[in-house]
């Protein structure tokens, strides 16, 4: 920072350097401290070094233009509907999907559940070595009689 | 329009504090947002740039921060903290999101695994001149753990005190103190090592 830039910031943010926004205040402090011979504390000196190491040219006007342009854009509409979805839309969609999957699972279980006893028993019988032909007869008999295998 | 509000607007822009500007933003005044960008755009850009190491991403983050400020200014509660802290908290969270997303992209192979810490500006090193200690500090910052780096940058760039940094990072003041102490110790050690090796080299050349 040179004297001209310092004066420019004074015109921009006022005479009281302490009330300037942080990075400008730091830069001004560094500029003013250059005249002083009093050494700062170790931590202060390191912070000044860190600040100096991060300094780079920035363009607040370009940033403001970009932000204003984005703000001025019309709100995005989902599927052309005249509703604006808020930040809740993603979790709500995920919750709906989870609900639909759970309901589908339950319905599938209920739909297929009528024969599950037979299939369990057939598997057990198959496991102990009952031939498939007898197994089929047994299942048919169980269905007709309404009893267990 | 109330009399107090009319007085606020009539005052020179520089004299309005951040809280008053946020209150105006909450009422939909774009000029107040411009003033906030004027005051904090540079600080946020330096913070995000150094934390993320990528200038394009940092630019996007800062834009997102101000868009978020525009949309959520009504949520700002003056009694819970300063406006600066609130704005930097949005920026810190956004930066963390970007890093997580970058890690995820690296994990699935969309991005190379090396850490990206280019200069904010291609000519930045030349622009900084021959001050070697600044280069050491930059390299040291890049190697610090993320939370230590964030705490140190919030202290050095945003000039926040320990309770404010704790507020931004959602941690206790004690843990922030520890982060700062460790980060400073690491950077000092690196500076000291370089100075010591330089002194040895000088002795050898004599």
Interface residues (C-beta under 8 A of the other chain):
Chain A: X12 X13 X14 X21 X22 X23 X24 X25 X26 X42 X43 X46 X47 X48 X49 X50 X51 X52 X53 X54 X55 X56 X57 X58 X60 X63 X64 X66 X67 X68 X70 X71
Chain B: X12 X14 X15 X30 X33 X34 X37 X38 X39 X40 X41 X42 X43 X45 X46 X47 X49 X50 X59 X62 X63 X66 X67 X70 X84 X119 X120 X121 X124 X127 X128 X131 X133 X134 X135 X137 X138 X141 X152 X153 X155 X156 X157 X158 X159 X160 X184 X187 X188
